[in-house]
């Protein structure tokens, strides 16, 4: 494998890693927490608050 391919691959991997850490995982976390909160909200609309 030529040295240029290795350097290009390493640069692509670094950019992908930074994208995942800076953009994707924070957005995924917000989406999961927001989705869970929405699910709880809908359940409380349908069944009433806990202990009711």
WOJOGI-V206640 format. One record per backbone hydrogen bond with DSSP energy under -1.0 kcal/mol. NH is the residue of the N-H (numbers start at 1). CO is the residue of the C=O. E is the energy in kcal/mol with one decimal. If there is no record, write none. Layout:
<<NH CO E> <NH CO E>>
This chain:
<<6 2 -1.3> <7 3 -2.1> <8 4 -2.3> <9 5 -2.7> <10 6 -2.4> <11 7 -2.2> <12 8 -2.4> <13 9 -2.7> <14 10 -2.2> <15 11 -2.4> <16 12 -2.5> <17 13 -2.6> <18 14 -2.4> <19 15 -2.3> <20 16 -2.6> <21 17 -2.5> <22 18 -2.9> <23 19 -2.4> <24 19 -1.9> <25 20 -2.7> <27 23 -1.9> <28 24 -2.8> <29 25 -2.4> <30 26 -2.3> <31 27 -2.4> <32 28 -2.5> <33 29 -2.5> <34 30 -2.7> <35 31 -2.6> <36 32 -2.2> <37 33 -2.4> <38 34 -2.4> <39 35 -2.3> <40 36 -2.4> <41 37 -2.4> <42 38 -2.6> <43 39 -2.4> <44 40 -2.3> <45 41 -1.8> <46 42 -2.2> <47 43 -2.8> <48 44 -1.6> <52 49 -1.8>>
